[in-house]
Amino acid sequence: MALNPNASAAGGVYKAVTDAMSVFGPTNKAKGRPLLNSGEEMEEYSSSLKDEDILELTTAWKSRFSRYYERIRGTQKKAFEYWLGKQPGTQMLLTNATGGASDIVDNVIFPMVETLIPIVTRANPDPVISADPTPAGQALSKALYSALSSEADRQKLKRKMARLLREWCWNRIGVVKSGWDYPSKKIKTEIIPADRMIFDTDGHVDEGGRFCGLYLGERKKETASVLAEMFPAKKIIIAGLAGGQMATKLEYVEWWYCGTDVFFTIDEARVVLGKYKNPYWNYDRKPRRTAKPEEETAEIKARESAEESEENEEEEEEGEADLIKAYNFFSKPTDPYIFLSIFSAGKEPYDDTSLILQNIVNQDMVNRRARQIDKNVNGMNVGMVLSGDHFTDEQATTAANSLYRGDAILVPKGDVEKAAKRFPPEPIPEVVYRNLEDMRQEIMNIAGVGASSSQGVGEQKTVRGKIITQQSDLTRLSLITESIEQVADTIYNQWVQIITVFFDEEQYFISAGTKEGKELVTVKADAFPEIKTLNITVKEGSAIPKDPLTKRNEAIDLWQSGAIGALKFYERLGESDPQEMTKDLILWEMVKSGQLPPQSYLPAIADELPAPPAQPNQQKQPNQPPGGLPGVQQGPGAGAGPGSTEAVGQEMNALERSVPVPSIR
């Protein structure tokens, strides 16, 4: 049966996948999942897709993409070289006075890109999880927040986002792949160079960062020995392709078809290494049935029979209706690739343009003006005439070289002023310098970082002016920021789907940032089916934290107005341990008000303080334990009167709200 490349064929392929479930056991959790690039043996599932059909399609896909990619490759190379500073001369390439070509490059594109990246990837995007308003739903929501935040920190998601944006600037698309790392048994997210990808040329990247097309391919390289371990059934073929040298690296392609099937091919050798179902999906399974020993023996004999009766086939068809529904966070299987696309009309896989491509003309103009200025300056040094009355030809050459180097010369005889004379060129008009600065600033402005550059900030003389100019940049960068956050949103959702598939055992994460302090939380796949609603997104603007000075001023204003407590105040100030700072502040205020002795705040001075004067008429209050604070009732009577536990708590809360702003220098 041939593999239909149309979208309508996806259902048939998916049915072939589900029909093969008997090969993978009842739970489909470990055995049978393709251990992609794990170096372990992978088990194929029975499929009606023939190797010949797969090779015919993949060969056609590569040929079609190769023709399309020819016009993309040139722009990728050009953008990368302009970022590096390998920029060619223009038609107005000038020569300096010594006759050599002027290759001065004033590379503004590099600072443009490298100023943009840290602004929009300064922090890990903050996940937002909403679930059922039930204890189980809220517990899962809290655990998932800790898990996603921990994974983002462990996998250095912020740095990956920076590299992703840089790749987009070069390649007109950024590629992320998020899957499961079998050796470490952890989620793995990596940036894939765009030149390794093969796209369905009729597809495009949607608003969520997913590719809308029938197929995707990724070119990969691995040693023959590792490939032989991954695909043991093709070991002899692999060894032949490597010429018996198992350390030789071979190129192969990992294909994803309709999100349901994975093919591994070496098209040049017309070899299908393996064909598998999507490993990041929980498939429906048949219910387990407990059988007696004699029934098991009969089943074994029946399985060994070469032919199956029609009655057995009918029973199998009826059994399909009794499959146990497996839980998945996603509504359908999908490939593990996520893409950064910003300037796309939705007509092709790659973006239509990029920031670097839009600035190439301006960069050429900057280089042209810089070379004009350089030529003029060089002309000031070497435009010279020497008199034959004072120098021979040999002496004139030596004198000219000495003057060019700035050395002194000796005039043999006669008037020194008549022996040599300079002829400097006309000075460059001021408009040339202004045009150079305008072009440099325009490049930064197109990227939305003009005010964040050293020149833009330097033009502002006040702190308020600097903040306003930087905020104007953030407004212009909103399109790029939103695209980065959407990619992070899709990555978080992909991680949750992976969790539902692979977290069979409890995984532990540390929850921090709450009033209760650090707490150990667990996440397990079997907690998800109980939840009716679960939504994962990213907090808007979380990838670009506010300027520290702005956050500090806002915190002080909110504190002075009583809108936030001490804990939030110190958190907004960026203190490393806001809870300890809050505790210290409360104790200090209680010491100042006389509610606590000084030694309770600083025990080290207890021995240095004088003993308090004795009070002969002081009597112990009722219900007060030894060592208790005066005026604080204990036991069953607590709760009434000014000395009750509740009253003390209310007083501490009032103190926290009334604490003056700490001196901040």
DOVEX-688365 format. One line per 4 residues: number of its first residue (from 1); for each residue x, y, z of C-alpha. Coordinates in pm, 1 decimal, decimal comma. Layout:
N
NUM> X Y Z ~ ... $
REM end
This chain:
665
1> 0,0 0,0 0,0 ~ 146,0 338,1 -96,6 ~ 174,1 618,7 156,8 ~ -58,8 898,9 57,2 $
5> 113,2 1236,4 109,5 ~ -220,3 1414,2 147,1 ~ -348,5 1530,3 482,9 ~ -642,7 1292,5 462,2 $
9> -400,6 1003,4 493,2 ~ -317,2 1094,8 850,5 ~ -610,5 897,9 983,8 ~ -499,9 585,4 800,9 $
13> -145,8 615,9 930,9 ~ -274,8 670,0 1281,6 ~ -492,9 359,0 1253,1 ~ -188,4 161,1 1143,9 $
17> -18,5 284,8 1459,8 ~ -302,8 183,0 1689,4 ~ -339,7 -152,8 1513,2 ~ 17,8 -229,6 1608,5 $
21> -41,5 -182,2 1982,3 ~ -18,8 -554,6 2056,3 ~ 352,8 -539,1 1985,6 ~ 409,9 -281,7 2257,5 $
25> 246,6 -440,5 2558,1 ~ -52,1 -322,8 2757,8 ~ 78,7 6,3 2892,6 ~ 295,1 139,8 2608,3 $
29> 513,8 320,3 2856,8 ~ 860,9 182,2 2806,0 ~ 896,9 -115,1 2577,6 ~ 842,4 -28,5 2214,8 $
33> 902,4 345,4 2239,5 ~ 1167,2 452,1 1987,4 ~ 1470,2 550,2 2189,9 ~ 1567,4 831,5 1955,2 $
37> 1945,2 876,4 1952,7 ~ 1978,4 684,3 2278,2 ~ 2215,1 422,1 2148,1 ~ 1976,1 150,1 2264,3 $
41> 1792,6 -102,7 2053,5 ~ 1461,3 21,2 1913,4 ~ 1167,7 -204,0 1841,3 ~ 972,2 -153,4 1519,4 $
45> 596,8 -182,8 1503,6 ~ 411,9 -369,8 1232,0 ~ 307,5 -127,6 960,2 ~ 144,3 -154,0 621,8 $
49> 384,1 116,7 499,3 ~ 645,1 -36,7 274,4 ~ 1007,9 73,3 271,7 ~ 988,0 137,6 -101,7 $
53> 696,1 376,7 -54,9 ~ 875,7 564,1 223,3 ~ 1195,0 600,9 17,7 ~ 1001,4 718,1 -285,6 $
57> 830,8 989,8 -82,8 ~ 1132,8 1104,3 118,2 ~ 1343,7 1127,5 -196,4 ~ 1076,5 1344,9 -359,3 $
61> 1047,6 1558,2 -44,8 ~ 1424,6 1623,3 -35,0 ~ 1437,2 1706,4 -405,4 ~ 1148,3 1949,4 -378,3 $
65> 1293,4 2121,1 -73,1 ~ 1639,5 2142,3 -230,0 ~ 1503,9 2351,5 -517,9 ~ 1317,2 2578,8 -277,9 $
69> 1611,6 2614,4 -39,2 ~ 1851,8 2746,0 -304,4 ~ 1715,9 3097,9 -273,3 ~ 1704,7 3077,3 107,6 $
73> 2064,4 2959,2 152,6 ~ 2211,5 3272,5 -5,7 ~ 2028,8 3509,0 230,0 ~ 2125,9 3300,2 533,9 $
77> 2494,4 3312,5 439,5 ~ 2477,3 3685,0 368,3 ~ 2308,2 3765,7 699,7 ~ 2558,7 3556,8 894,6 $
81> 2857,9 3721,2 726,7 ~ 2719,0 4071,3 783,5 ~ 2673,5 3984,9 1152,5 ~ 3037,6 3870,5 1167,8 $
85> 3157,7 4183,7 987,8 ~ 3258,4 4010,0 664,9 ~ 3091,7 4275,7 454,6 ~ 3189,3 4330,0 89,1 $
89> 3265,5 4666,4 -67,4 ~ 3001,4 4849,5 -264,8 ~ 3016,2 4981,2 -622,4 ~ 3160,5 5302,0 -479,4 $
93> 3453,5 5121,3 -315,7 ~ 3728,0 5378,0 -280,0 ~ 4105,6 5349,8 -269,6 ~ 4334,1 5525,8 -29,5 $
97> 4626,5 5739,2 -129,1 ~ 4871,1 5449,6 -122,9 ~ 4675,4 5263,5 -392,0 ~ 4543,0 4981,6 -173,9 $
101> 4175,1 4901,6 -137,7 ~ 4006,1 5051,5 167,9 ~ 3839,5 4764,9 353,6 ~ 3719,6 4959,7 655,9 $
105> 3399,5 4807,1 800,2 ~ 3198,1 4995,1 1060,8 ~ 2987,0 4696,3 1168,3 ~ 2666,3 4826,7 1327,9 $
109> 2467,9 4505,6 1267,1 ~ 2659,4 4312,0 1533,0 ~ 2581,0 4557,2 1818,5 ~ 2223,6 4583,1 1687,4 $
113> 2168,0 4207,0 1730,3 ~ 2365,4 4174,0 2051,1 ~ 2184,6 4469,2 2210,5 ~ 1845,8 4327,8 2115,8 $
117> 1901,7 3975,3 2250,7 ~ 1969,3 4052,2 2620,7 ~ 1675,1 4293,8 2631,6 ~ 1412,5 4040,0 2523,9 $
121> 1568,0 3731,4 2690,8 ~ 1668,9 3875,3 3025,9 ~ 1463,6 3627,0 3231,0 ~ 1300,3 3286,9 3200,3 $
125> 938,3 3331,5 3085,3 ~ 712,7 3278,7 3386,1 ~ 460,8 2992,8 3342,2 ~ 98,1 3044,9 3444,2 $
129> -104,9 2731,6 3523,2 ~ -479,7 2723,8 3574,3 ~ -661,5 2404,8 3672,7 ~ -983,1 2286,2 3838,2 $
133> -1082,8 2486,5 4149,5 ~ -1055,5 2165,8 4351,5 ~ -788,2 2054,8 4599,1 ~ -651,0 1808,3 4343,9 $
137> -653,9 2067,2 4066,7 ~ -483,6 2334,0 4275,8 ~ -224,7 2086,8 4404,0 ~ -139,6 1983,1 4046,8 $
141> -126,7 2347,2 3938,3 ~ 119,9 2429,2 4214,7 ~ 331,7 2121,5 4142,7 ~ 339,7 2192,4 3767,8 $
145> 448,5 2551,0 3826,9 ~ 741,1 2426,5 4035,0 ~ 823,3 2156,9 3778,4 ~ 817,5 2392,3 3478,7 $
149> 1012,8 2663,8 3660,1 ~ 1269,2 2409,4 3776,0 ~ 1305,2 2263,3 3426,0 ~ 1343,5 2610,5 3274,3 $
153> 1623,4 2682,2 3518,0 ~ 1790,9 2340,9 3480,8 ~ 1785,0 2353,3 3101,7 ~ 1898,2 2719,0 3090,7 $
157> 1590,4 2815,9 2890,9 ~ 1684,0 3183,7 2899,3 ~ 2015,6 3113,1 2726,1 ~ 1843,9 2884,2 2475,8 $
161> 1600,3 3162,1 2391,0 ~ 1892,9 3397,5 2330,7 ~ 2051,1 3150,3 2089,8 ~ 1713,8 3090,0 1924,7 $
165> 1670,5 3462,0 1854,1 ~ 2024,4 3486,8 1719,2 ~ 1957,6 3190,9 1487,6 ~ 1640,7 3362,1 1367,7 $
169> 1837,0 3676,9 1282,6 ~ 2070,6 3471,1 1061,6 ~ 1840,8 3205,4 918,9 ~ 1496,0 3373,1 904,2 $
173> 1363,3 3101,1 1137,8 ~ 1454,3 2957,7 1477,3 ~ 1411,1 2589,2 1563,3 ~ 1365,2 2428,4 1906,3 $
177> 1329,2 2056,7 1967,1 ~ 1189,1 1938,0 2297,9 ~ 1176,7 1568,0 2377,6 ~ 1282,5 1299,7 2624,2 $
181> 1644,4 1211,9 2696,8 ~ 1640,1 838,6 2764,1 ~ 1985,5 798,9 2925,5 ~ 1924,4 1069,7 3188,0 $
185> 1545,5 1016,3 3200,3 ~ 1486,7 1389,8 3185,7 ~ 1320,7 1636,0 2950,7 ~ 1564,9 1768,8 2691,8 $
189> 1530,6 2091,6 2494,7 ~ 1784,0 2188,9 2229,6 ~ 1827,1 2448,8 1956,8 ~ 1850,4 2295,6 1609,1 $
193> 2041,0 2487,2 1336,9 ~ 1788,0 2576,0 1069,1 ~ 2012,4 2453,6 786,6 ~ 1961,2 2097,8 914,3 $
197> 1585,7 2110,2 862,4 ~ 1383,6 1987,6 563,0 ~ 1037,5 2144,3 533,4 ~ 722,8 2072,8 343,5 $
201> 749,8 2369,4 107,1 ~ 372,2 2419,7 115,0 ~ 372,1 2455,3 492,7 ~ 419,7 2750,7 726,4 $
205> 465,6 2828,4 1094,4 ~ 146,4 2920,3 1279,1 ~ 99,3 3172,2 1558,7 ~ 177,3 2911,3 1824,1 $
209> 514,6 2822,4 1675,6 ~ 400,8 2489,8 1527,2 ~ 472,8 2392,2 1168,8 ~ 161,7 2344,6 957,2 $
213> 268,0 2091,5 697,3 ~ 258,3 1720,3 624,7 ~ 618,2 1638,9 703,5 ~ 939,9 1761,4 861,9 $
217> 1292,9 1628,4 829,4 ~ 1607,0 1680,1 1032,3 ~ 1949,2 1593,1 893,7 ~ 2165,5 1421,5 1153,1 $
221> 2506,1 1258,5 1176,4 ~ 2610,6 967,1 1393,5 ~ 2887,5 711,2 1397,6 ~ 2818,5 377,6 1233,3 $
225> 2863,1 196,6 1565,1 ~ 2590,8 404,2 1734,3 ~ 2357,5 364,7 1436,2 ~ 2412,0 -12,0 1446,2 $
229> 2306,0 -13,6 1812,1 ~ 2001,1 199,9 1738,0 ~ 1898,7 -8,4 1436,2 ~ 2033,8 -361,6 1493,6 $
233> 1830,0 -506,9 1207,6 ~ 2031,4 -287,5 967,3 ~ 2371,2 -346,9 1125,0 ~ 2519,9 -522,0 820,9 $
237> 2396,2 -250,9 583,6 ~ 2531,9 24,0 811,3 ~ 2871,0 -145,3 834,5 ~ 2880,7 -171,2 455,5 $
241> 2801,9 198,0 412,9 ~ 3083,4 281,5 654,6 ~ 3326,4 54,4 470,8 ~ 3376,1 -147,8 786,1 $
245> 3502,8 160,2 973,2 ~ 3245,3 181,9 1253,0 ~ 3383,9 514,4 1375,7 ~ 3284,4 674,8 1045,7 $
249> 3001,9 925,5 1074,3 ~ 2702,9 869,1 849,5 ~ 2433,2 1119,5 764,1 ~ 2072,2 1014,3 801,1 $
253> 1737,1 1192,7 819,7 ~ 1476,9 1180,3 1095,0 ~ 1136,1 1230,1 931,5 ~ 811,3 1320,4 1108,8 $
257> 493,5 1257,4 913,7 ~ 164,1 1416,9 1025,2 ~ 286,4 1407,8 1385,4 ~ 212,1 1035,2 1408,2 $
261> 497,0 850,2 1234,2 ~ 874,9 872,4 1258,5 ~ 1098,1 742,2 977,2 ~ 1477,6 717,4 973,5 $
265> 1632,6 697,0 626,5 ~ 1961,5 715,2 442,6 ~ 1818,4 826,1 111,4 ~ 2143,2 820,7 -84,9 $
269> 2178,3 450,1 -7,2 ~ 1800,8 396,3 -30,9 ~ 1783,2 247,1 318,7 ~ 1500,7 276,8 572,3 $
273> 1671,4 236,5 908,6 ~ 1349,1 227,3 1106,2 ~ 983,6 332,8 1118,6 ~ 806,1 398,2 1445,8 $
277> 507,9 564,2 1600,8 ~ 529,0 895,9 1784,6 ~ 699,4 823,4 2119,7 ~ 549,3 1132,4 2285,4 $
281> 193,0 1002,7 2289,7 ~ -7,3 771,9 2515,6 ~ -200,5 526,8 2299,3 ~ -527,6 356,1 2391,4 $
285> -482,6 0,2 2513,2 ~ -681,3 -313,6 2566,8 ~ -786,1 -398,8 2922,1 ~ -585,9 -662,6 3100,5 $
289> -758,9 -996,6 3159,9 ~ -659,9 -1242,1 3427,4 ~ -653,7 -1591,2 3275,3 ~ -625,8 -1935,7 3430,4 $
293> -314,5 -2147,4 3353,3 ~ -504,7 -2374,8 3117,1 ~ -648,8 -2071,8 2938,1 ~ -300,1 -1922,2 2900,0 $
297> -178,8 -2248,7 2742,6 ~ -467,5 -2244,7 2499,3 ~ -395,4 -1882,8 2409,0 ~ -31,6 -1964,3 2342,8 $
301> -128,7 -2248,3 2113,1 ~ -376,2 -2027,5 1934,1 ~ -110,5 -1756,6 1888,1 ~ 129,4 -2007,6 1741,6 $
305> -125,3 -2118,0 1484,5 ~ -37,7 -2006,4 1132,4 ~ -395,0 -1917,2 1040,1 ~ -660,9 -1730,6 1230,6 $
309> -1025,7 -1805,6 1198,5 ~ -1281,3 -1545,6 1100,2 ~ -1433,1 -1571,5 1445,0 ~ -1107,6 -1454,7 1602,7 $
313> -1092,0 -1160,9 1360,7 ~ -1444,2 -1057,3 1457,0 ~ -1353,6 -1080,8 1824,6 ~ -1054,0 -853,9 1765,4 $
317> -1271,6 -597,4 1587,1 ~ -1518,1 -601,8 1875,2 ~ -1229,0 -564,9 2119,4 ~ -1122,3 -240,4 1958,2 $
321> -1437,8 -79,1 2088,0 ~ -1338,3 -177,2 2443,2 ~ -997,8 -2,5 2438,3 ~ -908,0 189,0 2753,1 $
325> -878,1 558,0 2669,3 ~ -528,7 688,0 2744,7 ~ -478,2 1041,5 2877,9 ~ -288,7 1301,4 2676,0 $
329> -253,9 1671,0 2744,2 ~ -255,9 1738,8 2369,6 ~ -559,8 1667,6 2158,2 ~ -356,6 1489,5 1889,1 $
333> 0,3 1364,8 1835,4 ~ 247,3 1626,1 1719,0 ~ 614,2 1646,2 1629,1 ~ 859,0 1779,8 1892,1 $
337> 969,1 2086,5 1692,6 ~ 877,3 2444,8 1783,4 ~ 967,0 2742,5 1563,3 ~ 1034,4 3112,1 1610,7 $
341> 873,4 3301,7 1323,6 ~ 819,0 3679,3 1336,4 ~ 812,4 3842,1 990,2 ~ 612,2 3585,0 796,0 $
345> 318,6 3622,6 558,2 ~ 230,6 3255,6 612,3 ~ 310,3 3152,5 255,4 ~ 627,4 2949,7 311,8 $
349> 822,9 2783,6 594,3 ~ 1082,0 3060,8 634,9 ~ 1014,8 3421,9 729,1 ~ 997,4 3664,7 439,5 $
353> 1272,1 3884,8 586,6 ~ 1473,8 3952,2 902,3 ~ 1623,3 4246,2 1087,8 ~ 1966,5 4188,2 933,9 $
357> 1834,4 4166,4 578,2 ~ 1636,3 4487,5 627,8 ~ 1953,5 4668,1 737,8 ~ 2202,8 4551,7 474,9 $
361> 2153,0 4861,5 255,8 ~ 2199,6 5090,5 556,2 ~ 2509,8 4897,9 662,9 ~ 2658,9 4937,6 315,1 $
365> 2595,1 5310,4 336,5 ~ 2770,7 5328,6 673,9 ~ 3074,7 5151,0 528,5 ~ 3074,8 5379,3 224,4 $
369> 3076,9 5693,8 437,7 ~ 3346,9 5551,7 664,5 ~ 3566,3 5479,0 362,4 ~ 3514,0 5831,0 226,8 $
373> 3627,3 5979,0 555,5 ~ 3921,9 5740,7 570,1 ~ 4034,9 5837,0 221,7 ~ 4017,7 6205,7 308,4 $
377> 4223,1 6160,6 624,9 ~ 4486,2 5954,9 442,2 ~ 4509,9 6227,4 177,3 ~ 4599,0 6479,8 444,8 $
381> 4910,8 6280,8 528,7 ~ 5048,5 6185,8 186,7 ~ 4952,6 6471,4 -48,1 ~ 5307,4 6617,7 -90,1 $
385> 5541,1 6775,7 -350,6 ~ 5925,4 6784,1 -315,1 ~ 6149,5 7033,2 -498,9 ~ 6417,1 6901,8 -741,8 $
389> 6638,5 7194,9 -647,3 ~ 6683,2 7051,2 -300,5 ~ 6654,4 6670,3 -345,8 ~ 6766,9 6408,8 -589,0 $
393> 6515,8 6139,6 -689,3 ~ 6653,9 5899,3 -429,9 ~ 6658,1 6165,8 -158,4 ~ 6302,9 6273,3 -243,5 $
397> 6174,1 5917,0 -203,9 ~ 6345,9 5877,4 132,1 ~ 6220,3 6219,4 248,3 ~ 5860,5 6146,6 144,1 $
401> 5855,9 5816,0 333,4 ~ 6003,8 5980,9 641,7 ~ 5746,8 6260,4 638,3 ~ 5466,1 6005,4 593,2 $
405> 5587,8 5824,7 904,2 ~ 5615,2 6153,3 1091,0 ~ 5997,3 6153,3 1110,2 ~ 6222,0 6458,9 1073,7 $
409> 6427,2 6517,5 755,6 ~ 6730,7 6726,5 669,9 ~ 6708,8 6969,9 376,6 ~ 7058,5 6978,9 217,6 $
413> 7047,2 7351,0 134,7 ~ 6817,1 7640,6 62,4 ~ 6478,8 7749,5 201,4 ~ 6306,9 7470,8 398,2 $
417> 5956,9 7597,7 311,0 ~ 6038,5 7574,0 -61,8 ~ 6185,7 7223,4 -35,9 ~ 5855,7 7041,2 39,2 $
421> 5490,8 7135,0 33,7 ~ 5173,9 6948,4 126,8 ~ 4854,4 6963,2 -77,8 ~ 4575,3 6849,1 157,8 $
425> 4238,8 6758,1 4,8 ~ 3929,7 6964,1 55,4 ~ 3764,9 6897,8 394,7 ~ 3462,2 6667,7 393,0 $
429> 3133,2 6856,4 429,4 ~ 2959,8 6827,7 765,2 ~ 2662,9 6659,1 597,5 ~ 2875,8 6346,0 539,9 $
433> 2938,6 6304,5 912,8 ~ 2573,8 6365,9 992,1 ~ 2469,8 6111,3 731,1 ~ 2704,0 5854,5 886,0 $
437> 2553,2 5905,3 1231,7 ~ 2200,8 5899,9 1090,4 ~ 2259,5 5566,0 916,4 ~ 2412,9 5413,7 1229,0 $
441> 2117,4 5526,5 1439,1 ~ 1866,3 5409,7 1177,6 ~ 2003,4 5055,5 1194,0 ~ 1954,0 5050,6 1570,1 $
445> 1608,4 5209,3 1539,9 ~ 1484,5 4947,5 1291,0 ~ 1567,5 4679,1 1548,3 ~ 1396,4 4882,7 1821,9 $
449> 1710,7 4932,4 2030,8 ~ 1807,8 5286,4 1931,7 ~ 1735,9 5431,0 2275,6 ~ 1906,1 5139,0 2452,1 $
453> 2238,3 5189,8 2275,8 ~ 2518,5 5387,7 2438,1 ~ 2449,3 5676,7 2202,0 ~ 2075,8 5679,8 2271,5 $
457> 2117,7 5665,7 2649,4 ~ 2402,8 5916,7 2642,6 ~ 2182,9 6179,8 2484,5 ~ 1965,4 6181,8 2797,0 $
461> 2103,9 6384,2 3085,7 ~ 1855,3 6279,0 3356,9 ~ 1766,1 5943,1 3507,5 ~ 1401,5 5995,6 3421,8 $
465> 1491,1 6067,5 3060,8 ~ 1699,2 5749,8 3036,6 ~ 1411,5 5541,1 3174,2 ~ 1161,7 5695,4 2931,4 $
469> 1384,4 5631,6 2630,1 ~ 1442,5 5270,4 2731,9 ~ 1069,0 5216,1 2782,9 ~ 1008,3 5345,4 2430,8 $
473> 1238,0 5069,6 2301,0 ~ 1043,4 4803,8 2490,3 ~ 723,6 4925,4 2324,4 ~ 873,6 4884,8 1977,3 $
477> 1010,5 4542,2 2072,1 ~ 668,1 4408,8 2171,9 ~ 631,2 4203,3 1851,3 ~ 958,9 4018,5 1909,6 $
481> 887,3 3983,3 2280,4 ~ 543,9 3833,4 2220,1 ~ 690,9 3587,2 1968,3 ~ 956,6 3475,0 2217,1 $
485> 696,0 3431,7 2490,8 ~ 470,6 3233,8 2256,4 ~ 755,4 2995,0 2180,3 ~ 809,6 2953,2 2554,3 $
489> 435,0 2895,0 2596,2 ~ 446,0 2612,0 2340,0 ~ 760,3 2467,5 2498,3 ~ 590,6 2453,9 2838,8 $
493> 288,7 2280,4 2685,9 ~ 519,7 2031,9 2514,1 ~ 689,3 1961,3 2847,2 ~ 353,5 1889,2 3010,6 $
497> 266,4 1639,6 2734,9 ~ 604,0 1471,3 2789,9 ~ 531,0 1459,8 3163,6 ~ 201,2 1278,9 3102,6 $
501> 387,0 1018,0 2894,5 ~ 709,2 956,7 3083,9 ~ 651,8 1051,5 3448,9 ~ 530,0 704,9 3552,6 $
505> 712,3 745,5 3882,4 ~ 697,9 1047,6 4110,1 ~ 939,3 1323,6 4019,1 ~ 1039,7 1568,0 4291,3 $
509> 1081,9 1943,5 4262,5 ~ 1150,0 2224,1 4508,6 ~ 879,9 2487,3 4545,5 ~ 1014,6 2825,8 4654,7 $
513> 905,2 3185,2 4664,1 ~ 606,8 3137,9 4898,0 ~ 551,6 3262,2 5251,5 ~ 590,2 2907,3 5373,8 $
517> 938,2 2889,2 5219,8 ~ 1077,4 2594,6 5030,5 ~ 859,7 2288,9 4991,4 ~ 903,2 1952,2 4821,8 $
521> 635,3 1882,0 4559,2 ~ 581,1 1578,6 4338,3 ~ 451,8 1535,7 3983,8 ~ 326,1 1207,3 3842,7 $
525> 146,3 1119,1 3520,6 ~ -148,0 948,1 3687,7 ~ -254,0 1276,3 3854,7 ~ -362,9 1428,5 3522,6 $
529> -668,2 1215,1 3428,0 ~ -848,2 1336,0 3741,5 ~ -830,4 1698,8 3624,2 ~ -1102,6 1823,2 3392,2 $
533> -944,4 2154,6 3289,8 ~ -576,9 2241,0 3264,8 ~ -428,3 2538,5 3084,0 ~ -61,1 2631,6 3051,6 $
537> 46,3 2975,3 2933,1 ~ 314,7 3237,5 2993,5 ~ 279,4 3557,4 3190,9 ~ 278,5 3847,1 2948,7 $
541> 596,0 4054,0 2964,7 ~ 773,4 3811,4 3196,9 ~ 1061,8 3764,5 2951,0 ~ 1149,2 4134,5 2990,2 $
545> 1175,8 4220,8 3360,0 ~ 1135,0 4586,7 3443,5 ~ 1432,3 4809,7 3492,6 ~ 1567,6 4760,2 3850,5 $
549> 1543,4 5131,2 3926,3 ~ 1182,0 5139,9 3808,8 ~ 1092,2 4837,2 4021,7 ~ 1261,9 4994,4 4323,3 $
553> 1070,4 5319,8 4287,8 ~ 740,3 5136,8 4242,5 ~ 809,3 4926,6 4552,4 ~ 878,6 5235,4 4764,6 $
557> 561,6 5406,7 4641,2 ~ 346,9 5100,4 4714,5 ~ 505,3 5056,9 5057,7 ~ 451,6 5418,2 5156,4 $
561> 87,6 5398,4 5048,6 ~ 36,9 5077,3 5248,6 ~ -53,3 4876,7 4939,7 ~ 202,6 4599,2 5001,2 $
565> 354,1 4431,8 5304,5 ~ 715,9 4405,2 5406,8 ~ 767,3 4068,3 5233,7 ~ 650,9 4193,2 4891,7 $
569> 844,0 4513,9 4948,1 ~ 1173,8 4332,0 4988,5 ~ 1093,1 4096,7 4700,7 ~ 1044,5 4394,8 4470,3 $
573> 1369,5 4545,1 4594,6 ~ 1541,3 4227,0 4478,5 ~ 1674,4 4115,5 4816,7 ~ 1823,9 3766,5 4809,9 $
577> 1625,0 3654,3 5119,1 ~ 1314,2 3871,6 5154,6 ~ 1164,4 3651,2 5427,8 ~ 1469,0 3694,3 5651,6 $
581> 1465,7 4068,7 5587,9 ~ 1096,4 4085,6 5682,6 ~ 1158,6 3889,9 6002,3 ~ 1447,3 4119,3 6093,0 $
585> 1233,9 4430,2 6033,2 ~ 949,4 4306,2 6253,5 ~ 1184,1 4214,0 6538,2 ~ 1357,3 4550,3 6517,1 $
589> 1031,2 4742,6 6530,4 ~ 919,5 4540,4 6833,3 ~ 1249,6 4616,3 7005,3 ~ 1211,5 4987,0 6925,3 $
593> 861,0 4991,5 7066,0 ~ 970,1 4815,6 7384,5 ~ 772,9 4497,3 7323,0 ~ 1090,6 4287,5 7312,0 $
597> 1418,4 4324,2 7498,4 ~ 1726,5 4416,1 7292,6 ~ 1892,3 4079,9 7357,6 ~ 1610,1 3904,7 7171,4 $
601> 1718,8 4093,3 6857,9 ~ 2092,9 4058,1 6917,6 ~ 2167,7 3776,5 7166,7 ~ 2541,7 3853,1 7156,3 $
605> 2493,1 4164,9 7372,1 ~ 2290,9 3990,7 7643,9 ~ 2588,3 3972,9 7883,9 ~ 2678,8 4337,5 7826,9 $
609> 2335,6 4477,7 7915,7 ~ 2270,6 4584,6 8278,0 ~ 2022,6 4378,8 8475,3 ~ 1673,2 4533,6 8488,3 $
613> 1576,9 4688,9 8827,6 ~ 1373,3 4465,9 9054,1 ~ 1001,8 4538,2 9091,7 ~ 906,9 4440,3 9449,3 $
617> 532,0 4470,9 9401,1 ~ 523,4 4291,7 9061,1 ~ 315,0 3976,7 9070,2 ~ 295,2 3696,3 8823,1 $
621> -7,0 3721,7 8598,2 ~ -248,4 3430,2 8596,2 ~ -215,7 3169,5 8319,1 ~ 133,4 3301,8 8242,8 $
625> 398,3 3029,2 8205,7 ~ 750,8 3088,5 8337,9 ~ 942,9 3313,0 8103,2 ~ 628,7 3436,2 7921,9 $
629> 593,1 3790,9 7801,3 ~ 394,6 4024,8 8024,5 ~ 46,4 4099,7 7905,8 ~ 17,5 3789,0 7688,6 $
633> -239,0 3536,0 7805,6 ~ -192,2 3168,0 7733,1 ~ -408,1 2859,6 7740,3 ~ -784,6 2839,8 7712,9 $
637> -831,2 3201,7 7805,0 ~ -643,3 3320,5 7497,6 ~ -857,3 3508,8 7253,6 ~ -1006,9 3776,4 7474,1 $
641> -860,8 4100,9 7593,2 ~ -570,6 4311,4 7477,7 ~ -311,1 4051,4 7575,2 ~ -459,4 3760,7 7380,6 $
645> -275,1 3571,1 7105,7 ~ -506,5 3718,5 6842,4 ~ -444,4 4068,4 6970,6 ~ -70,0 4022,1 6955,6 $
649> -98,8 3890,1 6596,6 ~ -309,6 4187,6 6497,6 ~ -58,1 4421,2 6656,6 ~ 229,6 4258,5 6465,9 $
653> 36,1 4295,9 6138,5 ~ -29,3 4659,8 6217,0 ~ 338,6 4709,7 6296,2 ~ 434,6 4554,1 5962,4 $
657> 207,3 4794,4 5777,2 ~ 326,3 5095,4 5971,8 ~ 698,0 5028,0 5949,2 ~ 868,1 5324,9 5784,4 $
661> 1059,0 5277,2 5461,9 ~ 1411,6 5151,6 5538,7 ~ 1691,8 5382,1 5445,2 ~ 1804,4 5278,9 5095,5 $
665> 2120,0 5431,6 4960,9 $
REM end
